[in-house]
Amino acid sequence: MNINVVVLRKRLSVNKRGASLLNMMRIPSITELRSFPFLCRKVSNNPHQHGSQNGTQTSPETKDQLLENEPKEEEQRRPKKKPSECSVLLFPGQGSQFVGMGRGLLKYRNVKDMFGVAQKILGYDLLSLCLDGPEEELTKTVHCQPAVFVTSLAAVERLNHENPAAIENCVAAAGFSVGEFAALVFSGAMDFAEALYAVKVRAEAMQNASELIPSGMLSVMGRPQAKYKHACLQAREHCLSLGIKEPVCSVANYLFPDGRVIAGHKEALNFLQQNSRKLHFLRAWPLPVSGAFHTALMESATEPLRDVLRQVEVRRPEINVYSNVDAKRYMHEGHVRRQLVKQLVSPVKWEQTLHEVFERTQGQSFPHTYEVGPGKQLGATLQKCNMKAYKSYTDVDVTTHDD
C-alpha cells in the first residue's frame, strides 16, 4: 500500500515497508533517510529539467538525446492563466503554534503518516504535543519549529482534498522563517523527511544560541515618524553604557508598514520599552520566544544548519518561492542553501516579500491566497500590506473539520 503526500503537482511516495525499517532507526542520518524509498520523490515529470532523478549530472550522451527530443517551442507553450485562476500559498512560522493545532487534519489522507514519520525523525510524539501540549513544551523552539512545519504541510493535504485546483494552479509560495522550509518542500525543492531533519537541526541550533546570551524579541507598532534603526542604535548605546560589549539590537522582522519586530540583548529591549513614547512607538510588547532570532546573536547556529544543508538534496523549486533574506525568488540549488543559512542572521523581509508576490499593474486581478498552517497571522499582515490581495485570502483551518 502506497501513501501519497501532496507535494505540488507531484506526489511523494510513502512506502509501508520503508516505514517499518524506520522503526529500527535510533538517530537518523541524512544517508539513512535518503535510503528509504518513501523519502524519495521524482524531481519532475520533465526528466531534463533538473538533471537526473537521483541528483547526479546527466551524461553528455543523455543530454544530446534529450536535446533531440526537446519539445518544440510551440509545444512547450501553455495557455496563460488569468491571475484570478491561480493561487499563492503562504506558510507561517514560529509563534503561530497553539495547543490543539492539527486536530482538524487527522481525517485527511496521509496526515497521521506524516506525523508518524516525524516521530521517528524527531524521537518524540509530535502529534500528541500538538494536540495536547503542554503549551510550555510546544512553545520551545526545538519543538515548535518542527510542529509548525509538519502541521503546515498537513494543512496542504486538507487544501488538496477540499480544493485540488488550488494546488494544481499554484504559481508561488512563501514561508515566514521556518515556514520557508515547508514552502520549499511543497515546491518540490526538498523532500519532506530531509527538510524536517534540517528543521530539527536548525531548531536545536537556534535554541542553543539563544541560551548563550539573555536576549529576546519585541513586537513594535510605530507611528509614521518612528525611526526604527535609530531607536536600535540608541538601545545599543545604552547597552554600551552598561558595559555590554558588542551589543545587538536590530530589526528582525519587517511585517507591514509601521509594524516591526526588534530583537537583541534583553537590556536593549528593556530600553526600547521604557522609552517607547519618546521613540514614537504606539505599542511595544515582548514576544514569547527564547532568543533574538534573525540577528547576529544567531551566528553560532549557522554552521550546524550549513552542515546539514550540504548533505540534504536540494533542487530548483518548480514554482516561484521567495527568500526571506531579500524577498527575491530562489534561482537554483546553491541559492537555496546559501539563503537558508543567511536567513538565521538576517531580518525577515516579509512586507517586501508580499509586495514582490502581489505586485501587478492597475486593474489586473489577484490570485487566490491560502495560508496553510496554524493561525491567521500572515493573513493579517497581507491585509495591512495589500487590501486588494487580501480580498482573495483564505486560511486553511487546522483545528476543525466538516463531518
LINJOQUI-V757256 format. One record per residue. N is the residue number from 1. RES is the residue in three letters. PSI is psi in degrees with one decimal (none if undefined). NEAR is the number of other ideal C-beta (glycine too) atoms within 8 Angstrom. D_CENTER is the distance of its C-alpha to the mean C-alpha in Angstrom with 2 decimals. Layout:
{{N;RES;PSI;NEAR;D_CENTER} {N;RES;PSI;NEAR;D_CENTER}}
This chain:
{{1;MET;124.6;3;30.20} {2;ASN;147.0;7;26.91} {3;ILE;129.6;11;23.70} {4;ASN;123.5;10;21.26} {5;VAL;130.0;13;17.56} {6;VAL;122.7;13;16.27} {7;VAL;93.9;11;14.50} {8;LEU;-132.5;11;15.20} {9;ARG;-9.4;5;18.99} {10;LYS;-179.6;11;19.44} {11;ARG;140.5;8;19.66} {12;LEU;110.3;12;18.72} {13;SER;126.5;11;22.05} {14;VAL;116.5;14;22.29} {15;ASN;127.8;10;25.77} {16;LYS;-34.8;10;27.58} {17;ARG;-40.4;7;29.64} {18;GLY;-35.6;12;26.63} {19;ALA;-35.9;13;25.45} {20;SER;-33.2;8;28.87} {21;LEU;-33.8;9;28.56} {22;LEU;-30.3;11;25.39} {23;ASN;-23.4;7;27.64} {24;MET;-9.7;5;29.56} {25;MET;143.3;9;26.69} {26;ARG;-69.4;2;26.67} {27;ILE;106.2;5;24.06} {28;PRO;137.5;9;22.16} {29;SER;166.2;6;21.99} {30;ILE;-40.2;10;20.09} {31;THR;-44.0;7;23.48} {32;GLU;-43.5;9;24.11} {33;LEU;-44.3;13;20.81} {34;ARG;-20.8;10;21.48} {35;SER;-15.3;5;25.04} {36;PHE;131.3;13;24.40} {37;PRO;-31.7;8;24.75} {38;PHE;-4.0;13;22.28} {39;LEU;3.4;11;19.44} {40;CYS;150.2;8;20.48} {41;ARG;158.7;10;19.94} {42;LYS;136.8;6;21.66} {43;VAL;-42.6;9;20.09} {44;SER;153.5;10;21.80} {45;ASN;-18.7;5;24.93} {46;ASN;102.3;5;26.12} {47;PRO;-17.8;8;27.14} {48;HIS;7.0;8;27.60} {49;GLN;-45.2;7;24.34} {50;HIS;29.3;6;22.53} {51;GLY;-162.7;8;25.42} {52;SER;165.8;8;26.38} {53;GLN;-21.6;6;24.37} {54;ASN;9.6;4;24.66} {55;GLY;-1.8;7;23.18} {56;THR;164.3;6;26.66} {57;GLN;142.8;5;28.32} {58;THR;138.7;9;30.53} {59;SER;156.0;6;34.21} {60;PRO;-40.2;5;36.34} {61;GLU;-43.2;6;38.39} {62;THR;-39.9;8;35.43} {63;LYS;-42.2;10;34.14} {64;ASP;-42.5;8;37.62} {65;GLN;-40.5;8;37.69} {66;LEU;-40.0;11;34.35} {67;LEU;-37.9;7;35.64} {68;GLU;-36.0;6;38.77} {69;ASN;5.2;6;36.84} {70;GLU;129.5;7;34.46} {71;PRO;145.3;6;34.52} {72;LYS;159.3;6;36.44} {73;GLU;-39.1;6;34.77} {74;GLU;-34.7;5;36.03} {75;GLU;-28.4;6;34.59} {76;GLN;-23.1;7;31.09} {77;ARG;138.7;5;30.98} {78;ARG;151.0;4;29.45} {79;PRO;129.5;3;30.36} {80;LYS;126.8;4;28.06} {81;LYS;151.5;7;26.49} {82;LYS;147.7;7;26.75} {83;PRO;-35.3;10;23.59} {84;SER;-14.1;9;24.53} {85;GLU;-1.7;6;24.33} {86;CYS;170.5;12;20.75} {87;SER;158.1;13;17.41} {88;VAL;136.5;15;13.97} {89;LEU;133.7;16;10.92} {90;LEU;130.4;16;8.55} {91;PHE;120.8;17;5.69} {92;PRO;170.5;16;6.51} {93;GLY;-166.6;13;6.11} {94;GLN;137.5;12;9.16} {95;GLY;-18.5;9;12.33} {96;SER;-9.7;11;11.89} {97;GLN;152.5;14;13.30} {98;PHE;152.0;9;16.99} {99;VAL;130.6;10;19.67} {100;GLY;-10.3;8;20.36} {101;MET;139.5;13;16.96} {102;GLY;-15.3;16;17.10} {103;ARG;-35.6;10;20.88} {104;GLY;3.5;10;21.01} {105;LEU;-9.6;14;19.15} {106;LEU;-22.6;8;21.48} {107;LYS;-11.0;5;24.03} {108;TYR;147.0;11;21.83} {109;ARG;133.5;7;22.28} {110;ASN;-13.1;12;20.43} {111;VAL;-45.3;13;18.42} {112;LYS;-36.3;8;20.84} {113;ASP;-35.5;11;20.74} {114;MET;-44.8;14;16.97} {115;PHE;-31.2;14;17.57} {116;GLY;-43.7;9;20.67} {117;VAL;-39.7;15;19.01} {118;ALA;-38.6;13;16.57} {119;GLN;-39.0;12;19.76} {120;LYS;-38.1;11;21.29} {121;ILE;-40.4;12;18.50} {122;LEU;-29.7;10;17.95} {123;GLY;10.4;6;21.64} {124;TYR;166.7;7;21.57} {125;ASP;91.8;6;21.45} {126;LEU;-37.0;14;17.92} {127;LEU;-45.9;11;19.15} {128;SER;-38.2;7;22.03} {129;LEU;-41.0;13;20.02} {130;CYS;-41.8;16;17.81} {131;LEU;-41.0;11;21.02} {132;ASP;-6.6;7;23.53} {133;GLY;-151.4;9;22.08} {134;PRO;156.8;7;23.66} {135;GLU;-39.5;8;21.45} {136;GLU;-28.1;7;22.05} {137;GLU;-41.1;9;20.70} {138;LEU;-32.8;15;17.58} {139;THR;-23.0;9;16.90} {140;LYS;138.8;10;17.21} {141;THR;-42.1;13;14.27} {142;VAL;-26.3;10;15.13} {143;HIS;-39.6;14;14.98} {144;CYS;-36.9;13;12.52} {145;GLN;-48.9;14;9.32} {146;PRO;-34.9;15;10.48} {147;ALA;-44.9;14;11.77} {148;VAL;-39.9;18;8.83} {149;PHE;-51.9;15;7.09} {150;VAL;-42.6;15;10.56} {151;THR;-36.6;16;11.55} {152;SER;-43.5;16;8.96} {153;LEU;-27.8;16;10.21} {154;ALA;-34.8;15;13.58} {155;ALA;-30.7;13;13.47} {156;VAL;-36.3;14;13.23} {157;GLU;-42.8;16;16.43} {158;ARG;-44.8;15;18.07} {159;LEU;-40.3;14;17.37} {160;ASN;-34.8;11;18.79} {161;HIS;-43.4;8;21.76} {162;GLU;-29.6;5;22.55} {163;ASN;73.6;7;21.81} {164;PRO;-25.0;7;21.45} {165;ALA;-29.0;7;22.12} {166;ALA;-31.6;13;18.78} {167;ILE;-47.6;14;17.20} {168;GLU;-34.6;7;20.05} {169;ASN;16.4;10;20.07} {170;CYS;129.8;14;16.43} {171;VAL;-14.4;9;16.55} {172;ALA;154.3;13;13.20} {173;ALA;150.8;16;9.50} {174;ALA;146.3;16;7.06} {175;GLY;145.1;18;3.79} {176;PHE;114.0;14;5.09} {177;SER;-114.4;12;5.18} {178;VAL;-21.1;15;3.88} {179;GLY;-20.1;17;1.56} {180;GLU;-31.7;17;2.26} {181;PHE;-41.6;15;4.15} {182;ALA;-40.4;17;4.77} {183;ALA;-38.5;14;5.51} {184;LEU;-36.3;16;7.46} {185;VAL;-46.7;14;9.13} {186;PHE;-36.6;15;10.14} {187;SER;-6.9;12;11.47} {188;GLY;4.8;13;13.52} {189;ALA;-24.6;14;12.47} {190;MET;155.6;14;11.94} {191;ASP;150.5;12;13.66} {192;PHE;-53.4;14;12.43} {193;ALA;-42.8;11;14.61} {194;GLU;-39.1;14;14.17} {195;ALA;-39.8;15;10.39} {196;LEU;-39.8;15;11.04} {197;TYR;-40.4;14;13.81} {198;ALA;-38.9;14;11.90} {199;VAL;-40.2;13;9.59} {200;LYS;-48.1;12;13.09} {201;VAL;-43.7;12;14.57} {202;ARG;-48.3;16;12.03} {203;ALA;-42.7;15;12.54} {204;GLU;-41.5;10;16.25} {205;ALA;-39.9;14;16.61} {206;MET;-37.9;15;15.12} {207;GLN;-44.6;13;17.38} {208;ASN;-41.1;10;20.27} {209;ALA;-37.5;13;19.83} {210;SER;-21.5;14;19.86} {211;GLU;-7.7;7;23.09} {212;LEU;-36.1;7;24.94} {213;ILE;135.0;5;25.53} {214;PRO;117.1;5;25.70} {215;SER;175.3;13;22.92} {216;GLY;-165.9;13;20.60} {217;MET;143.7;14;18.94} {218;LEU;121.1;14;20.89} {219;SER;129.5;12;19.89} {220;VAL;131.6;15;22.44} {221;MET;117.8;9;23.90} {222;GLY;162.1;13;26.46} {223;ARG;164.6;8;29.48} {224;PRO;-29.2;5;29.72} {225;GLN;-1.0;5;31.78} {226;ALA;138.3;12;29.33} {227;LYS;99.5;8;28.62} {228;TYR;-42.7;11;25.51} {229;LYS;-38.4;8;25.92} {230;HIS;-37.4;7;29.58} {231;ALA;-40.8;13;28.88} {232;CYS;-38.2;14;26.70} {233;LEU;-44.7;8;29.62} {234;GLN;-38.8;11;32.05} {235;ALA;-38.3;15;30.01} {236;ARG;-39.5;13;29.97} {237;GLU;-37.3;8;33.71} {238;HIS;-42.7;11;34.25} {239;CYS;-40.2;14;32.59} {240;LEU;-38.5;9;34.87} {241;SER;-21.7;6;37.82} {242;LEU;-1.7;7;36.91} {243;GLY;11.5;5;37.03} {244;ILE;123.4;9;33.32} {245;LYS;139.6;4;32.84} {246;GLU;56.9;4;29.97} {247;PRO;149.8;13;28.34} {248;VAL;129.8;14;24.75} {249;CYS;114.9;14;23.85} {250;SER;164.4;12;21.57} {251;VAL;125.3;11;19.19} {252;ALA;-29.8;13;15.69} {253;ASN;128.6;10;14.06} {254;TYR;106.0;10;15.67} {255;LEU;-52.0;10;15.14} {256;PHE;171.5;9;18.16} {257;PRO;123.6;6;21.78} {258;ASP;18.1;9;23.24} {259;GLY;117.3;12;20.16} {260;ARG;158.8;12;18.79} {261;VAL;125.7;12;17.56} {262;ILE;137.9;16;19.84} {263;ALA;155.0;18;19.54} {264;GLY;-160.2;16;22.15} {265;HIS;145.7;15;25.27} {266;LYS;-40.7;8;26.44} {267;GLU;-35.2;11;29.67} {268;ALA;-42.1;16;28.03} {269;LEU;-36.9;17;26.12} {270;ASN;-40.7;8;29.40} {271;PHE;-43.4;12;31.16} {272;LEU;-41.4;17;28.85} {273;GLN;-43.1;10;29.36} {274;GLN;-25.6;6;33.09} {275;ASN;24.7;9;33.46} {276;SER;-37.8;11;31.10} {277;ARG;-42.3;6;34.01} {278;LYS;-31.1;5;35.32} {279;LEU;3.3;12;31.91} {280;HIS;36.8;10;31.71} {281;PHE;127.8;14;28.87} {282;LEU;-42.0;6;29.22} {283;ARG;147.1;8;27.02} {284;ALA;111.6;10;25.43} {285;TRP;142.0;6;24.13} {286;PRO;145.0;9;22.41} {287;LEU;148.9;10;19.05} {288;PRO;62.1;5;19.17} {289;VAL;162.7;11;17.21} {290;SER;-7.0;8;18.99} {291;GLY;178.4;16;18.37} {292;ALA;76.7;15;17.91} {293;PHE;149.3;14;14.29} {294;HIS;35.4;14;13.69} {295;THR;178.2;14;17.45} {296;ALA;-19.4;7;20.06} {297;LEU;-7.9;15;20.42} {298;MET;9.6;15;17.41} {299;GLU;-39.2;9;19.38} {300;SER;-16.5;9;20.49} {301;ALA;-12.2;13;17.02} {302;THR;-38.8;12;16.53} {303;GLU;-45.0;8;19.15} {304;PRO;-40.1;11;17.97} {305;LEU;-41.0;15;14.53} {306;ARG;-42.0;10;16.49} {307;ASP;-45.9;9;18.86} {308;VAL;-32.3;13;16.58} {309;LEU;-22.5;12;14.83} {310;ARG;-27.7;7;18.45} {311;GLN;-32.6;7;19.13} {312;VAL;154.3;13;16.40} {313;GLU;128.3;8;17.00} {314;VAL;137.0;10;14.92} {315;ARG;164.9;11;16.05} {316;ARG;131.8;10;15.97} {317;PRO;145.8;14;13.67} {318;GLU;-7.9;10;16.07} {319;ILE;173.3;10;14.86} {320;ASN;123.9;9;13.74} {321;VAL;132.7;16;10.15} {322;TYR;137.1;14;10.08} {323;SER;138.3;13;9.47} {324;ASN;-27.0;15;9.11} {325;VAL;-44.1;9;12.30} {326;ASP;6.1;7;14.65} {327;ALA;19.2;11;13.24} {328;LYS;154.7;7;14.64} {329;ARG;150.6;10;13.64} {330;TYR;138.5;14;13.34} {331;MET;-33.3;5;16.90} {332;HIS;177.5;7;17.31} {333;GLU;-47.0;9;16.37} {334;GLY;-34.5;6;17.52} {335;HIS;-42.4;10;15.63} {336;VAL;-50.3;14;12.25} {337;ARG;-46.4;12;13.58} {338;ARG;-44.6;8;15.05} {339;GLN;-34.7;13;12.33} {340;LEU;-35.4;11;9.81} {341;VAL;-46.0;11;12.88} {342;LYS;-29.6;9;13.99} {343;GLN;-33.4;14;10.90} {344;LEU;-34.0;14;12.19} {345;VAL;12.7;10;15.43} {346;SER;150.2;9;14.69} {347;PRO;147.1;10;14.14} {348;VAL;113.2;13;11.10} {349;LYS;69.6;11;12.99} {350;TRP;-43.2;14;11.61} {351;GLU;-44.0;13;15.19} {352;GLN;-36.3;10;15.88} {353;THR;-44.4;12;12.97} {354;LEU;-38.4;14;14.40} {355;HIS;-39.1;11;17.78} {356;GLU;-42.3;11;16.92} {357;VAL;-41.2;11;15.55} {358;PHE;9.5;12;18.41} {359;GLU;132.8;5;21.20} {360;ARG;162.7;6;24.28} {361;THR;155.7;4;28.04} {362;GLN;133.4;3;29.97} {363;GLY;-13.7;3;30.78} {364;GLN;141.4;7;28.04} {365;SER;165.5;6;26.20} {366;PHE;152.2;12;22.51} {367;PRO;165.4;12;20.22} {368;HIS;133.7;10;19.23} {369;THR;130.4;16;15.85} {370;TYR;128.9;14;14.18} {371;GLU;114.3;15;11.74} {372;VAL;105.3;13;10.68} {373;GLY;179.6;15;10.21} {374;PRO;143.4;11;12.36} {375;GLY;176.8;11;14.06} {376;LYS;24.5;7;14.83} {377;GLN;-36.8;9;13.72} {378;LEU;-31.4;12;11.91} {379;GLY;-38.2;13;15.12} {380;ALA;-38.8;8;17.18} {381;THR;-37.0;14;15.80} {382;LEU;-39.7;15;16.38} {383;GLN;-38.5;10;19.83} {384;LYS;-24.1;9;20.70} {385;CYS;-34.8;12;19.57} {386;ASN;92.8;10;20.92} {387;MET;-34.3;6;23.13} {388;LYS;-41.5;6;24.13} {389;ALA;-34.2;13;20.67} {390;TYR;-27.0;11;20.13} {391;LYS;-19.6;7;23.24} {392;SER;25.6;10;21.43} {393;TYR;142.0;12;18.47} {394;THR;138.6;8;18.12} {395;ASP;145.4;9;16.03} {396;VAL;110.1;12;15.97} {397;ASP;132.1;8;17.80} {398;VAL;5.8;14;16.77} {399;THR;-27.9;8;20.03} {400;THR;163.3;6;22.91} {401;HIS;156.7;9;24.12} {402;ASP;127.1;3;27.20} {403;ASP;none;2;29.92}}
